[in-house]
Amino acid sequence: MIGNLSFSLSNNKIITLNKNDMKTKKPTVLQANQGESVSVVGDRYTFLTTKEQTEGTFAQMEFYIPPGGGSPPHTHHNEDEFLYMVEGEL
């Protein structure tokens, strides 16, 4: 297994495993509305998995961005970014 696996389950739980979890750790399980949240310029960001939990290899966040919100165009020089829209429109 390379990297991390995240499972979004029908009962509103998220389970995240990193590559070492299979042998040494239990998965991280979050109930709906769990995780530390911060608000920035009207958007809400909830940390589902942090780099501290995955030995610096991965972080996962859930964003709530109201219509007309969102970050301005930007570039990440040291990270890859992947977005998956659950509902709404661009």
C-alpha positions as CSV (number, residue, x, y, z in Angstrom):
1,M,0.0,0.0,0.0
2,I,1.3,3.4,-0.9
3,G,0.2,6.6,0.9
4,N,-3.1,6.7,2.7
5,L,-6.6,5.3,2.4
6,S,-9.7,7.2,3.4
7,F,-13.1,5.7,3.5
8,S,-16.3,7.7,3.7
9,L,-19.0,5.5,5.2
10,S,-22.7,5.7,4.8
11,N,-23.2,6.2,8.6
12,N,-21.2,9.5,8.4
13,K,-18.0,8.2,9.8
14,I,-14.6,8.7,8.1
15,I,-11.8,6.2,8.6
16,T,-8.3,7.1,7.6
17,L,-5.4,4.6,7.5
18,N,-1.8,5.5,6.6
19,K,0.7,3.0,5.2
20,N,1.9,1.9,8.7
21,D,-1.5,1.5,10.2
22,M,-2.1,-1.9,8.7
23,K,0.6,-3.4,11.0
24,T,1.0,-1.2,14.0
25,K,-2.0,1.2,14.5
26,K,-5.7,1.3,14.6
27,P,-7.6,3.5,12.1
28,T,-8.7,7.0,13.0
29,V,-12.5,7.1,13.1
30,L,-14.4,10.4,13.2
31,Q,-18.1,10.8,13.8
32,A,-20.0,13.3,11.7
33,N,-19.2,16.9,12.9
34,Q,-16.0,15.8,14.7
35,G,-12.5,17.2,14.1
36,E,-11.1,20.6,14.9
37,S,-12.8,23.4,12.9
38,V,-11.5,26.9,12.1
39,S,-13.2,29.7,10.2
40,V,-11.3,31.8,7.7
41,V,-12.9,34.6,5.7
42,G,-16.4,33.1,6.1
43,D,-15.3,29.5,5.1
44,R,-15.2,26.7,7.6
45,Y,-12.3,24.2,7.5
46,T,-12.5,21.0,9.5
47,F,-9.4,18.9,10.0
48,L,-10.2,15.2,9.5
49,T,-6.7,13.9,9.5
50,T,-3.5,15.9,10.3
51,K,0.1,15.5,9.3
52,E,0.9,14.6,12.9
53,Q,-1.4,11.5,12.6
54,T,0.2,10.4,9.4
55,E,3.9,11.0,10.1
56,G,3.8,14.1,7.9
57,T,2.7,12.3,4.7
58,F,-1.0,13.5,4.4
59,A,-3.6,15.8,5.8
60,Q,-7.3,15.7,5.0
61,M,-9.8,18.6,5.5
62,E,-13.4,19.2,4.9
63,F,-14.4,22.6,3.6
64,Y,-17.7,24.4,3.8
65,I,-17.6,27.3,1.4
66,P,-20.7,29.4,1.0
67,P,-21.6,30.8,-2.4
68,G,-19.2,33.5,-3.5
69,G,-16.6,32.3,-0.9
70,G,-13.4,30.4,-1.2
71,S,-9.7,31.1,-1.3
72,P,-8.2,33.3,-4.0
73,P,-6.1,31.6,-6.7
74,H,-2.8,30.4,-5.2
75,T,0.0,27.9,-5.6
76,H,1.4,25.2,-3.3
77,H,5.1,24.8,-3.7
78,N,5.6,21.9,-1.3
79,E,2.3,20.1,-1.3
80,D,-0.1,18.4,-3.7
81,E,-3.7,19.4,-3.4
82,F,-6.8,17.3,-4.4
83,L,-10.3,18.5,-4.2
84,Y,-13.5,16.5,-4.3
85,M,-16.8,18.4,-4.4
86,V,-19.7,16.7,-2.6
87,E,-22.4,19.1,-3.4
88,G,-22.8,22.6,-4.9
89,E,-21.3,24.0,-8.1
90,L,-18.2,25.8,-9.3
